[in-house]
Amino acid sequence: MTASLSFLHSAFPSTQQLLLRPQLNGLTSSPRPSLVVEAKAKTRREDRTARHIRIRKKVEGTPERPRLCVFRSNKHLYVQVIDDSKMHTLASASTMQKLISEEFDYSCGPTIDVAKKVGEVIAKSCLEKGITKVAFDRGGYPYHGRVEALAEAAREHGLQF
């Protein structure tokens, strides 16, 4: 029986080559090969940045149709309308502006209602400057919640996506 399994000895390293676990309280662990498989660790921010780069390959702001870019943080919400050909910001709105921050008293970050107000403010600002069509850049965030509410409010107040 041992002669038929002799090929296995050449497939596995000897016990001297195996990595042993550290000894705890004088107990020795059995000599087993320790295979450690590590996944490539990516944070949520890195994932979002990768999505944003993929989106930016497709969405470009022109003078006729500038890019409406959204940035969402834990405490605030920022929106810019950008002409990428000139690298120029045409309009912006955020929860840092007094118009929005005084109207809503939020302590733990912007809500959907606040996002709707930011969408309304950016739409009015764009229409005052003669901008009616924009390309929506969600910034790598899912089109859900605050981002969706902002986009819908901007559409309702006259911006065309």
DSSP file with accessible surface (Angstrom, degrees, kcal/mol):
  #  RESIDUE AA STRUCTURE BP1 BP2  ACC     N-H-->O    O-->H-N    N-H-->O    O-->H-N    TCO  KAPPA ALPHA  PHI   PSI    X-CA   Y-CA   Z-CA
    1    1 A M     >        0   0  181      0, 0.0     4,-0.9     0, 0.0     3,-0.2   0.000 360.0 360.0 360.0 -40.9    0.0    0.0    0.0
    2    2 A T  T  4  +     0   0  123      1,-0.2     3,-0.2     2,-0.2     4,-0.1   0.818 360.0  58.0 -69.3 -29.1    2.8    2.4    0.8
    3    3 A A  T >4 S+     0   0   79      1,-0.2     3,-0.9     2,-0.2    -1,-0.2   0.863 103.7  52.2 -68.2 -34.1    4.5    1.7   -2.5
    4    4 A S  T 34 S+     0   0   73      1,-0.2     3,-0.3    -3,-0.2    -1,-0.2   0.750 112.3  45.7 -75.0 -20.9    1.4    2.7   -4.4
    5    5 A L  T >X S+     0   0   74     -4,-0.9     3,-1.3    -3,-0.2     4,-0.5   0.252  79.3 105.0-102.4  13.1    1.2    6.1   -2.6
    6    6 A S  H X>  +     0   0   69     -3,-0.9     3,-0.8     1,-0.3     4,-0.7   0.777  68.4  67.7 -67.6 -23.6    4.9    6.9   -2.9
    7    7 A F  H 3> S+     0   0  127     -3,-0.3     4,-0.8     1,-0.2     3,-0.3   0.769  90.6  64.5 -67.4 -22.0    4.2    9.5   -5.6
    8    8 A L  H <> S+     0   0   69     -3,-1.3     4,-1.4     1,-0.2     3,-0.4   0.833  91.0  63.8 -69.7 -29.5    2.5   11.7   -3.0
    9    9 A H  H << S+     0   0  149     -3,-0.8    -1,-0.2    -4,-0.5    -2,-0.2   0.861 102.2  49.0 -65.8 -32.1    5.7   12.2   -1.0
   10   10 A S  H  < S+     0   0  106     -4,-0.7    -1,-0.2    -3,-0.3    -2,-0.2   0.759 106.9  56.9 -78.2 -20.6    7.2   14.0   -3.9
   11   11 A A  H  < S+     0   0   74     -4,-0.8    -2,-0.2    -3,-0.4    -1,-0.2   0.813 104.0  56.8 -79.2 -29.7    4.2   16.3   -4.3
   12   12 A F  S  < S-     0   0  132     -4,-1.4     3,-0.1    -3,-0.1     0, 0.0  -0.807  89.4-114.2-104.8 144.3    4.2   17.6   -0.8
   13   13 A P        -     0   0   60      0, 0.0    -2,-0.1     0, 0.0    -1,-0.1  -0.290  40.3 -95.5 -69.4 160.8    7.2   19.4    0.9
   14   14 A S    >>  -     0   0   58      1,-0.1     3,-1.2    -4,-0.1     4,-0.8  -0.224  37.7-101.7 -71.2 167.9    9.0   17.8    3.7
   15   15 A T  T 34 S+     0   0   99      1,-0.3     3,-0.3     2,-0.2    -1,-0.1   0.765 121.6  61.3 -66.2 -20.9    8.0   18.7    7.3
   16   16 A Q  T 34 S+     0   0  180      1,-0.2    -1,-0.3     3,-0.0    -2,-0.0   0.800 104.3  48.8 -73.6 -26.3   11.1   20.9    7.5
   17   17 A Q  T <4 S+     0   0  138     -3,-1.2    -1,-0.2     2,-0.1    -2,-0.2   0.591  90.6 101.6 -89.6 -10.4    9.8   23.0    4.7
   18   18 A L  S  < S-     0   0   29     -4,-0.8     2,-0.6    -3,-0.3    -4,-0.0  -0.440  76.2-120.0 -75.5 146.7    6.3   23.5    6.1
   19   19 A L        -     0   0  118     -2,-0.1     2,-0.3    15,-0.1    13,-0.3  -0.766  31.3-152.0 -84.9 124.0    5.3   26.7    7.9
   20   20 A L        -     0   0  111     -2,-0.6     3,-0.1    11,-0.1    10,-0.0  -0.731  14.6-116.1 -98.2 148.6    4.3   25.8   11.4
   21   21 A R        -     0   0  136     -2,-0.3     8,-0.4     9,-0.3     3,-0.1  -0.454  45.4 -89.8 -74.5 153.6    1.9   27.8   13.5
   22   22 A P        -     0   0  106      0, 0.0     2,-0.4     0, 0.0    -1,-0.1  -0.278  45.0-106.1 -65.3 150.8    3.3   29.5   16.6
   23   23 A Q        -     0   0  135     -3,-0.1     2,-0.5     5,-0.1     5,-0.2  -0.617  32.2-159.2 -80.6 132.1    3.3   27.5   19.8
   24   24 A L  B >   -A   27   0A 123      3,-1.0     3,-2.2    -2,-0.4    -3,-0.0  -0.959  69.5 -18.1-115.2 123.6    0.7   28.6   22.3
   25   25 A N  T 3  S-     0   0  164     -2,-0.5    -1,-0.2     1,-0.3     3,-0.1   0.860 124.2 -56.8  53.4  37.2    1.1   27.7   26.0
   26   26 A G  T 3  S+     0   0   64      1,-0.3     2,-0.4    -3,-0.1    -1,-0.3   0.470 106.4 129.1  79.7  -2.8    3.5   24.9   25.2
   27   27 A L  B <   -A   24   0A 129     -3,-2.2    -3,-1.0     1,-0.0     2,-0.4  -0.702  48.3-146.5 -86.6 136.4    1.1   23.2   22.8
   28   28 A T        -     0   0  105     -2,-0.4     2,-0.2    -5,-0.2    -5,-0.1  -0.799  10.4-133.7-101.1 144.7    2.5   22.3   19.4
   29   29 A S        -     0   0   43     -2,-0.4    -6,-0.0    -8,-0.4    -1,-0.0  -0.592  31.1 -94.7 -92.0 158.8    0.3   22.3   16.4
   30   30 A S        -     0   0   58     -2,-0.2     2,-1.2     1,-0.1    -9,-0.3  -0.428  46.4-100.6 -71.4 145.9    0.2   19.6   13.9
   31   31 A P        +     0   0   77      0, 0.0    -1,-0.1     0, 0.0   -11,-0.1  -0.536  61.6 154.7 -73.7  98.7    2.5   20.2   10.9
   32   32 A R        -     0   0  136     -2,-1.2     2,-0.2   -13,-0.3   -11,-0.1  -0.961  49.8-107.1-120.3 145.0    0.0   21.4    8.2
   33   33 A P        -     0   0   74      0, 0.0     2,-0.8     0, 0.0   -13,-0.1  -0.507  31.5-142.9 -69.8 132.5    0.9   23.5    5.3
   34   34 A S        -     0   0   46     -2,-0.2     2,-0.6   -15,-0.2   -15,-0.1  -0.885  16.5-170.2-101.3 109.5   -0.6   27.0    5.9
   35   35 A L        -     0   0  156     -2,-0.8     2,-0.6     2,-0.0     0, 0.0  -0.888   2.6-165.3 -99.4 120.3   -1.9   28.4    2.7
   36   36 A V        -     0   0  111     -2,-0.6     2,-0.6     2,-0.0    -2,-0.0  -0.934   3.4-169.4-111.1 118.3   -2.8   32.1    3.0
   37   37 A V        -     0   0  137     -2,-0.6     2,-0.5     2,-0.0    -2,-0.0  -0.941   7.5-167.6-107.5 117.9   -4.9   33.5    0.2
   38   38 A E        -     0   0  166     -2,-0.6     2,-0.2     3,-0.0    -2,-0.0  -0.919  11.2-142.2-110.0 129.6   -5.1   37.3    0.4
   39   39 A A        -     0   0   91     -2,-0.5     2,-0.7     1,-0.1    -2,-0.0  -0.513  35.7 -95.4 -81.0 154.5   -7.6   39.2   -1.7
   40   40 A K        -     0   0  186     -2,-0.2     2,-0.5     1,-0.1    -1,-0.1  -0.610  45.6-132.7 -71.4 113.7   -6.6   42.5   -3.1
   41   41 A A        +     0   0   93     -2,-0.7     2,-0.4    -3,-0.0    -1,-0.1  -0.604  31.4 175.1 -77.4 122.2   -8.0   44.9   -0.5
   42   42 A K        -     0   0  110     -2,-0.5     2,-0.1     4,-0.0    -3,-0.0  -0.991  20.7-138.8-125.7 137.6   -9.9   47.8   -2.0
   43   43 A T     >  -     0   0   77     -2,-0.4     4,-2.1     1,-0.1     5,-0.2  -0.424  28.5-108.4 -86.3 168.6  -11.7   50.4    0.0
   44   44 A R  H  > S+     0   0  209      1,-0.2     4,-2.4     2,-0.2     5,-0.2   0.864 120.6  55.2 -64.7 -34.1  -15.1   51.8   -0.9
   45   45 A R  H  > S+     0   0  188      2,-0.2     4,-2.6     1,-0.2    -1,-0.2   0.912 107.1  49.0 -66.3 -41.4  -13.5   55.1   -2.0
   46   46 A E  H  > S+     0   0   97      2,-0.2     4,-2.2     1,-0.2    -2,-0.2   0.899 111.2  50.4 -64.3 -39.6  -11.1   53.3   -4.4
   47   47 A D  H  X S+     0   0   59     -4,-2.1     4,-2.2     2,-0.2    -2,-0.2   0.921 111.8  47.6 -62.7 -43.1  -14.1   51.4   -5.9
   48   48 A R  H  X S+     0   0   42     -4,-2.4     4,-2.7     1,-0.2    -2,-0.2   0.922 110.5  51.8 -65.2 -41.2  -16.0   54.7   -6.3
   49   49 A T  H  X S+     0   0   57     -4,-2.6     4,-2.4     1,-0.2    -1,-0.2   0.908 108.9  50.6 -63.3 -40.0  -13.0   56.4   -7.9
   50   50 A A  H  X S+     0   0   32     -4,-2.2     4,-2.1     2,-0.2    -1,-0.2   0.918 111.5  47.9 -64.1 -41.3  -12.7   53.5  -10.4
   51   51 A R  H  X S+     0   0   78     -4,-2.2     4,-2.3     2,-0.2    89,-0.3   0.909 110.7  52.2 -63.8 -40.4  -16.4   53.8  -11.3
   52   52 A H  H  X S+     0   0   40     -4,-2.7     4,-2.8    87,-0.3    -2,-0.2   0.909 108.0  50.7 -64.8 -39.6  -16.0   57.6  -11.6
   53   53 A I  H  X S+     0   0   96     -4,-2.4     4,-1.1     2,-0.2    -1,-0.2   0.916 110.3  50.1 -63.8 -41.3  -13.0   57.1  -14.0
   54   54 A R  H  X S+     0   0  136     -4,-2.1     4,-0.5     1,-0.2     3,-0.3   0.911 112.8  46.7 -62.5 -40.8  -15.1   54.7  -16.1
   55   55 A I  H >X S+     0   0   23     -4,-2.3     4,-2.4     1,-0.2     3,-1.5   0.914 106.9  57.3 -67.8 -40.6  -18.0   57.1  -16.3
   56   56 A R  H 3< S+     0   0   81     -4,-2.8    -1,-0.2     1,-0.3    -2,-0.2   0.733  96.1  64.3 -66.7 -20.6  -15.7   60.1  -17.1
   57   57 A K  H 3< S+     0   0  168     -4,-1.1    -1,-0.3    -3,-0.3    -2,-0.2   0.801 115.6  30.6 -68.0 -26.5  -14.4   58.2  -20.2
   58   58 A K  H << S+     0   0  175     -3,-1.5     2,-0.6    -4,-0.5    -2,-0.2   0.751 112.0  65.3-101.6 -33.4  -18.0   58.4  -21.6
   59   59 A V     <  +     0   0   31     -4,-2.4     2,-0.4    76,-0.0    -1,-0.1  -0.857  59.4 169.3-102.1 122.1  -19.4   61.7  -20.1
   60   60 A E        -     0   0  129     -2,-0.6     2,-0.5     5,-0.1     5,-0.0  -0.994  28.9-130.2-134.2 138.4  -17.7   64.9  -21.2
   61   61 A G        -     0   0    0     -2,-0.4    24,-0.7     6,-0.1    23,-0.4  -0.740  27.4-179.9 -89.6 130.3  -18.9   68.5  -20.7
   62   62 A T        -     0   0   44      3,-2.0    73,-0.1    -2,-0.5    22,-0.0  -0.767  44.2-103.2-117.2 168.7  -19.0   70.7  -23.7
   63   63 A P  S    S+     0   0   67      0, 0.0    -1,-0.1     0, 0.0    -2,-0.0   0.872 124.8  44.1 -61.3 -33.2  -20.0   74.4  -24.0
   64   64 A E  S    S+     0   0  154      1,-0.3    69,-0.4    67,-0.1    68,-0.2   0.827 131.8  20.4 -78.3 -33.1  -23.3   73.3  -25.5
   65   65 A R  S    S-     0   0   93     67,-0.1    -3,-2.0    66,-0.1    -1,-0.3  -0.710  82.6-166.6-138.0  82.5  -23.9   70.5  -23.0
   66   66 A P        -     0   0    0      0, 0.0    69,-2.8     0, 0.0     2,-0.4  -0.205  27.7-101.0 -70.4 166.0  -21.8   70.9  -19.8
   67   67 A R  E     -Bc  82 135B  18     15,-2.9    15,-3.0    67,-0.2     2,-0.8  -0.740  20.6-148.1 -93.4 128.2  -21.3   68.2  -17.2
   68   68 A L  E     -Bc  81 136B   0     67,-3.2    69,-3.1    -2,-0.4     2,-0.4  -0.860  24.4-165.9 -94.4 105.0  -23.3   68.2  -14.0
   69   69 A C  E     -Bc  80 137B  19     11,-3.2    11,-2.3    -2,-0.8     2,-0.4  -0.812   5.6-158.2-102.7 132.8  -21.0   66.6  -11.5
   70   70 A V  E     -B   79   0B   3     67,-1.7     2,-0.4    -2,-0.4     9,-0.2  -0.894   8.7-175.3-111.9 134.3  -22.1   65.4   -8.1
   71   71 A F  E     -B   78   0B  85      7,-2.9     7,-3.1    -2,-0.4     2,-0.5  -0.999   7.6-167.2-126.2 131.2  -19.9   64.9   -5.0
   72   72 A R  E     +B   77   0B  60     -2,-0.4     2,-0.2     5,-0.2     5,-0.2  -0.967   9.2 173.8-121.4 122.1  -21.4   63.4   -1.9
   73   73 A S        -     0   0   32      3,-2.8    -2,-0.0    -2,-0.5     5,-0.0  -0.632  47.9 -98.4-113.6-179.1  -19.7   63.4    1.5
   74   74 A N  S    S+     0   0  145     -2,-0.2     3,-0.1     1,-0.2    -1,-0.0   0.836 121.4  26.1 -68.6 -31.0  -21.0   62.3    4.8
   75   75 A K  S    S+     0   0  149     34,-0.2     2,-0.3     1,-0.1    34,-0.2   0.688 124.5  27.2-104.5 -24.7  -21.8   65.8    5.9
   76   76 A H        -     0   0   45     33,-0.1    -3,-2.8    34,-0.1     2,-0.4  -0.885  55.9-139.6-139.6 170.1  -22.4   67.7    2.6
   77   77 A L  E     -B   72   0B   0     -2,-0.3    18,-1.7    -5,-0.2     2,-0.4  -1.000  20.8-168.8-133.9 128.2  -23.5   67.5   -1.0
   78   78 A Y  E     -BD  71  94B  80     -7,-3.1    -7,-2.9    -2,-0.4     2,-0.4  -0.965   4.8-175.2-124.0 140.3  -21.8   69.4   -3.8
   79   79 A V  E     -BD  70  93B   1     14,-2.9    14,-2.5    -2,-0.4     2,-0.4  -0.998   3.6-179.7-135.1 135.8  -22.9   69.9   -7.4
   80   80 A Q  E     -BD  69  92B  82    -11,-2.3   -11,-3.2    -2,-0.4     2,-0.6  -0.987  22.6-145.4-132.8 146.8  -20.9   71.7  -10.2
   81   81 A V  E     -BD  68  91B   0     10,-3.0     9,-3.1    -2,-0.4    10,-1.2  -0.962  32.7-171.3-108.7 117.0  -21.7   72.4  -13.8
   82   82 A I  E     -BD  67  89B  19    -15,-3.0   -15,-2.9    -2,-0.6     2,-0.8  -0.928  29.0-150.0-121.8 135.5  -18.4   72.1  -15.7
   83   83 A D  E  >> - D   0  88B   5      5,-3.0     5,-2.1    -2,-0.4     4,-0.9  -0.894  17.0-168.3 -96.6 105.3  -17.3   72.9  -19.2
   84   84 A D  T  45S+     0   0   17     -2,-0.8   -22,-0.2   -23,-0.4    -1,-0.1   0.728  79.2  64.9 -72.1 -21.6  -14.5   70.3  -19.7
   85   85 A S  T  45S+     0   0   73    -24,-0.7    -1,-0.2     1,-0.2   -23,-0.1   0.889 119.0  24.7 -69.6 -34.4  -13.2   71.9  -22.9
   86   86 A K  T  45S-     0   0  152     -3,-0.4    -1,-0.2     2,-0.2    -2,-0.2   0.460 103.3-126.5-101.8  -5.9  -12.2   75.1  -21.0
   87   87 A M  T  <5 +     0   0  155     -4,-0.9     2,-0.4     1,-0.2    -3,-0.2   0.947  63.0 143.4  54.6  52.6  -11.9   73.4  -17.6
   88   88 A H  E   < -D   83   0B 107     -5,-2.1    -5,-3.0     0, 0.0     2,-0.6  -0.976  52.9-133.5-129.9 133.3  -14.2   76.0  -16.2
   89   89 A T  E     -D   82   0B  62     -2,-0.4    -7,-0.2    -7,-0.2     3,-0.1  -0.764  20.5-177.5 -85.7 121.5  -17.0   75.8  -13.6
   90   90 A L  E     -     0   0B  46     -9,-3.1     2,-0.3    -2,-0.6    -8,-0.2   0.820  65.3  -4.1 -89.5 -36.1  -20.1   77.5  -14.9
   91   91 A A  E     -D   81   0B   3    -10,-1.2   -10,-3.0     2,-0.0     2,-0.3  -0.987  62.5-174.1-154.3 154.7  -22.3   77.1  -11.9
   92   92 A S  E     +D   80   0B  60     -2,-0.3     2,-0.3   -12,-0.2   -12,-0.2  -0.991   5.9 180.0-150.9 157.5  -22.2   75.4   -8.5
   93   93 A A  E     +D   79   0B   2    -14,-2.5   -14,-2.9    -2,-0.3     2,-0.3  -0.976  10.7 162.9-153.8 149.2  -24.4   74.6   -5.5
   94   94 A S  E >   -D   78   0B  16     -2,-0.3     3,-1.1   -16,-0.2     6,-0.3  -0.975  51.9-102.2-157.9 171.3  -23.8   72.8   -2.2
   95   95 A T  T 3  S+     0   0    0    -18,-1.7   -17,-0.1    -2,-0.3     6,-0.0   0.539 112.6  72.7 -77.3  -4.8  -25.2   72.4    1.3
   96   96 A M  T 3  S+     0   0  110    -19,-0.3    -1,-0.2     4,-0.1     2,-0.1   0.678  75.0 101.5 -80.4 -19.0  -22.5   74.8    2.5
   97   97 A Q  S X> S-     0   0   64     -3,-1.1     4,-2.9     1,-0.1     3,-0.7  -0.412  79.3-128.2 -69.3 143.4  -24.3   77.7    0.9
   98   98 A K  H 3> S+     0   0  154      1,-0.2     4,-2.3     2,-0.2     5,-0.4   0.849 104.7  64.6 -61.2 -35.6  -26.3   79.8    3.4
   99   99 A L  H 3> S+     0   0  103      1,-0.2     4,-0.6     2,-0.2    -1,-0.2   0.896 116.2  28.0 -55.6 -40.4  -29.5   79.6    1.3
  100  100 A I  H <> S+     0   0    0     -3,-0.7     4,-2.1    -6,-0.3    -2,-0.2   0.887 118.8  53.6 -89.8 -43.8  -29.7   75.8    1.9
  101  101 A S  H  < S+     0   0   47     -4,-2.9     5,-0.2     1,-0.2    -3,-0.2   0.838 110.9  47.1 -67.5 -30.0  -27.9   75.4    5.2
  102  102 A E  H  < S+     0   0  146     -4,-2.3    -1,-0.2    -5,-0.3    -2,-0.2   0.828 110.8  52.1 -78.0 -30.9  -30.2   78.0    6.9
  103  103 A E  H  < S+     0   0  107     -4,-0.6     2,-0.5    -5,-0.4    -2,-0.2   0.890 112.8  45.0 -72.0 -39.1  -33.4   76.5    5.5
  104  104 A F     <  -     0   0   51     -4,-2.1     2,-0.9     2,-0.1    -1,-0.1  -0.907  67.3-156.5-110.8 131.4  -32.7   73.0    6.6
  105  105 A D        +     0   0  167     -2,-0.5     2,-0.5    -3,-0.0    -3,-0.1  -0.823  30.2 160.4-104.2  93.0  -31.4   72.1   10.1
  106  106 A Y        +     0   0   45     -2,-0.9    -2,-0.1    -5,-0.2     3,-0.0  -0.941  19.7 179.1-116.2 134.5  -29.7   68.8    9.6
  107  107 A S  S    S+     0   0  123     -2,-0.5    -1,-0.1     2,-0.1    -2,-0.0   0.707  77.9  44.7-105.6 -24.0  -27.2   67.5   12.1
  108  108 A C  S    S-     0   0  116      1,-0.4    -1,-0.1   -33,-0.0    -2,-0.0   0.084 120.2 -69.1-114.4  25.8  -26.1   64.1   10.7
  109  109 A G  S    S-     0   0    7    -34,-0.2    -1,-0.4    -3,-0.0   -34,-0.2  -0.348  72.3 -42.3 112.1 166.2  -25.7   64.9    7.0
  110  110 A P        -     0   0    9      0, 0.0     2,-0.2     0, 0.0    36,-0.1  -0.393  53.4-155.8 -71.3 142.1  -27.8   65.8    4.0
  111  111 A T     >  -     0   0   63     -2,-0.1     4,-2.2    35,-0.0     5,-0.1  -0.434  37.8 -90.2-103.0-176.1  -31.1   64.0    3.6
  112  112 A I  H  > S+     0   0   82      1,-0.2     4,-2.2     2,-0.2     5,-0.2   0.883 127.3  55.1 -65.5 -35.7  -33.2   63.5    0.4
  113  113 A D  H  > S+     0   0   99      1,-0.2     4,-1.8     2,-0.2    -1,-0.2   0.905 108.2  48.2 -63.7 -40.3  -35.1   66.7    1.1
  114  114 A V  H  > S+     0   0    1      1,-0.2     4,-2.3     2,-0.2    -1,-0.2   0.908 109.5  53.1 -66.0 -39.9  -31.8   68.6    1.2
  115  115 A A  H  X S+     0   0    0     -4,-2.2     4,-2.4     1,-0.2    -2,-0.2   0.889 106.6  53.0 -63.6 -37.2  -30.7   67.0   -2.0
  116  116 A K  H  X S+     0   0  105     -4,-2.2     4,-2.2     2,-0.2    -1,-0.2   0.908 108.9  49.4 -63.5 -40.4  -33.9   68.1   -3.7
  117  117 A K  H  X S+     0   0   31     -4,-1.8     4,-2.5     2,-0.2    -2,-0.2   0.905 109.8  50.7 -66.1 -40.2  -33.3   71.7   -2.6
  118  118 A V  H  X S+     0   0    0     -4,-2.3     4,-2.6     1,-0.2     5,-0.2   0.916 110.2  50.8 -63.8 -40.3  -29.7   71.5   -4.0
  119  119 A G  H  X S+     0   0    0     -4,-2.4     4,-2.0     1,-0.2    -2,-0.2   0.896 110.5  49.0 -62.4 -40.2  -31.1   70.2   -7.3
  120  120 A E  H  X S+     0   0   43     -4,-2.2     4,-2.4     2,-0.2    -2,-0.2   0.930 111.7  48.8 -65.2 -43.2  -33.6   73.0   -7.4
  121  121 A V  H  X S+     0   0   20     -4,-2.5     4,-2.4     1,-0.2    -2,-0.2   0.916 112.0  47.8 -66.0 -42.5  -30.8   75.6   -6.7
  122  122 A I  H  X S+     0   0    0     -4,-2.6     4,-2.4     2,-0.2    -1,-0.2   0.898 111.3  51.5 -67.9 -35.9  -28.5   74.3   -9.3
  123  123 A A  H  X S+     0   0    0     -4,-2.0     4,-2.6    -5,-0.2    -2,-0.2   0.939 111.6  46.3 -65.8 -43.7  -31.3   74.2  -11.9
  124  124 A K  H  X S+     0   0  104     -4,-2.4     4,-2.0     1,-0.2    -2,-0.2   0.909 112.4  51.1 -65.1 -39.5  -32.2   77.8  -11.2
  125  125 A S  H  X S+     0   0   22     -4,-2.4     4,-1.1     1,-0.2    -1,-0.2   0.900 112.2  46.6 -64.4 -40.0  -28.6   78.9  -11.4
  126  126 A C  H  <>S+     0   0    0     -4,-2.4     5,-2.9     1,-0.2     3,-0.3   0.915 110.8  51.2 -68.6 -42.8  -28.1   77.1  -14.7
  127  127 A L  H ><5S+     0   0   70     -4,-2.6     3,-1.0     1,-0.2    -1,-0.2   0.855 105.8  56.1 -65.7 -33.5  -31.3   78.5  -16.2
  128  128 A E  H 3<5S+     0   0  163     -4,-2.0    -1,-0.2     1,-0.2    -2,-0.2   0.844 110.0  46.5 -63.4 -32.3  -30.2   82.1  -15.2
  129  129 A K  T 3<5S-     0   0  122     -4,-1.1    -1,-0.2    -3,-0.3    -2,-0.2   0.336 123.1-104.9 -93.5   4.7  -26.9   81.5  -17.1
  130  130 A G  T < 5S+     0   0   61     -3,-1.0     2,-0.6     1,-0.3    -3,-0.2   0.658  74.2 138.6  84.4  17.8  -28.7   80.1  -20.2
  131  131 A I      < +     0   0   21     -5,-2.9    -1,-0.3     1,-0.2    -2,-0.1  -0.851  10.4 154.5 -98.4 119.1  -27.8   76.5  -19.6
  132  132 A T        +     0   0   73     -2,-0.6    28,-3.0   -68,-0.2     2,-0.4   0.678  59.1  54.0-113.3 -29.5  -30.7   74.1  -20.4
  133  133 A K  B     +e  160   0C  97    -69,-0.4     2,-0.3    26,-0.2    -1,-0.2  -0.918  61.1 169.4-113.0 135.0  -29.0   70.8  -21.3
  134  134 A V        -     0   0    0     26,-2.7     2,-0.6    -2,-0.4   -67,-0.2  -0.950  33.9-125.5-136.2 158.6  -26.4   69.0  -19.1
  135  135 A A  E     -c   67   0B  16    -69,-2.8   -67,-3.2    -2,-0.3     2,-0.5  -0.931  34.4-130.5-102.0 122.3  -24.7   65.7  -19.1
  136  136 A F  E     -c   68   0B  38     -2,-0.6     2,-0.6   -69,-0.2   -67,-0.2  -0.620  22.3-172.4 -83.0 124.0  -25.3   64.1  -15.7
  137  137 A D  E     -c   69   0B   0    -69,-3.1   -67,-1.7    -2,-0.5   -85,-0.0  -0.939   7.0-168.1-114.6 106.1  -22.1   62.7  -14.0
  138  138 A R    >   -     0   0   80     -2,-0.6     3,-1.4   -69,-0.2    -1,-0.1   0.513  35.9-125.9 -77.0  -3.0  -23.1   60.8  -10.8
  139  139 A G  T 3   -     0   0    0      1,-0.3   -87,-0.3   -87,-0.1   -67,-0.1   0.763  63.5 -58.4  71.5  23.5  -19.5   60.7   -9.7
  140  140 A G  T 3  S+     0   0    0      1,-0.3    -1,-0.3   -89,-0.3   -89,-0.1   0.427 106.6 125.4  85.6  -3.2  -19.3   56.9   -9.2
  141  141 A Y  S <  S-     0   0   14     -3,-1.4    -1,-0.3   -71,-0.2    -3,-0.1  -0.599  71.2 -97.6 -85.9 152.1  -22.1   56.9   -6.7
  142  142 A P        -     0   0   70      0, 0.0     2,-2.2     0, 0.0     5,-0.3  -0.387  34.6-112.7 -66.0 145.8  -25.2   54.7   -7.3
  143  143 A Y  S    S+     0   0   84      4,-0.1     2,-0.3     5,-0.1    -5,-0.0  -0.547  84.9 100.0 -78.7  79.8  -28.2   56.5   -8.9
  144  144 A H  S >  S-     0   0  136     -2,-2.2     3,-1.2     0, 0.0     4,-0.3  -0.985  73.2  -4.8-160.9 149.4  -30.2   56.1   -5.7
  145  145 A G  T 3> S+     0   0   20     -2,-0.3     4,-2.6     1,-0.3     5,-0.2  -0.386 127.6   8.1  68.4-124.3  -31.2   58.1   -2.7
  146  146 A R  H 3> S+     0   0   52     -2,-0.2     4,-2.3     1,-0.2    -1,-0.3   0.872 132.5  51.0 -64.0 -38.6  -29.6   61.6   -2.5
  147  147 A V  H <> S+     0   0    0     -3,-1.2     4,-2.2    -5,-0.3    -1,-0.2   0.933 113.2  45.5 -66.8 -43.3  -28.1   61.4   -6.0
  148  148 A E  H  > S+     0   0   76     -4,-0.3     4,-2.7    -6,-0.2     5,-0.2   0.921 112.3  51.2 -65.2 -42.6  -31.4   60.4   -7.6
  149  149 A A  H  X S+     0   0    9     -4,-2.6     4,-2.3     1,-0.2    -2,-0.2   0.908 110.2  49.8 -63.4 -40.0  -33.3   63.0   -5.6
  150  150 A L  H  X S+     0   0    0     -4,-2.3     4,-2.2    -5,-0.2    -1,-0.2   0.936 112.6  46.8 -62.8 -46.1  -30.9   65.7   -6.7
  151  151 A A  H  X S+     0   0    0     -4,-2.2     4,-2.3     1,-0.2    -2,-0.2   0.920 112.4  49.0 -64.8 -43.7  -31.2   64.7  -10.4
  152  152 A E  H  X S+     0   0   72     -4,-2.7     4,-2.5     1,-0.2    -1,-0.2   0.902 111.2  50.0 -64.0 -39.7  -35.0   64.5  -10.3
  153  153 A A  H  X S+     0   0    4     -4,-2.3     4,-1.5    -5,-0.2    -1,-0.2   0.902 110.1  50.3 -66.7 -38.8  -35.3   67.9   -8.7
  154  154 A A  H  <>S+     0   0    0     -4,-2.2     5,-2.3     1,-0.2    -1,-0.2   0.899 111.8  48.6 -65.5 -38.8  -33.0   69.4  -11.3
  155  155 A R  H ><5S+     0   0   99     -4,-2.3     3,-1.6     1,-0.2    -2,-0.2   0.913 108.9  53.0 -64.2 -43.8  -35.1   67.8  -14.1
  156  156 A E  H 3<5S+     0   0  148     -4,-2.5    -1,-0.2     1,-0.3    -2,-0.2   0.811 106.8  53.6 -62.5 -30.2  -38.3   69.1  -12.5
  157  157 A H  T 3<5S-     0   0   67     -4,-1.5    -1,-0.3    -5,-0.1    -2,-0.2   0.178 132.0 -80.8 -97.0  17.9  -37.0   72.7  -12.4
  158  158 A G  T < 5S+     0   0   37     -3,-1.6     2,-0.3     1,-0.3    -3,-0.2   0.345  83.5 129.3 114.1  -7.8  -36.1   72.8  -16.1
  159  159 A L      < -     0   0    5     -5,-2.3     2,-0.5   -26,-0.1    -1,-0.3  -0.621  44.4-146.2 -81.0 140.8  -32.7   71.1  -16.7
  160  160 A Q  B      e  133   0C 106    -28,-3.0   -26,-2.7    -2,-0.3    -5,-0.0  -0.925 360.0 360.0-107.1 129.6  -32.6   68.5  -19.5
  161  161 A F              0   0   52     -2,-0.5   -26,-0.2   -28,-0.2   -28,-0.0  -0.739 360.0 360.0 -99.4 360.0  -30.3   65.5  -19.1
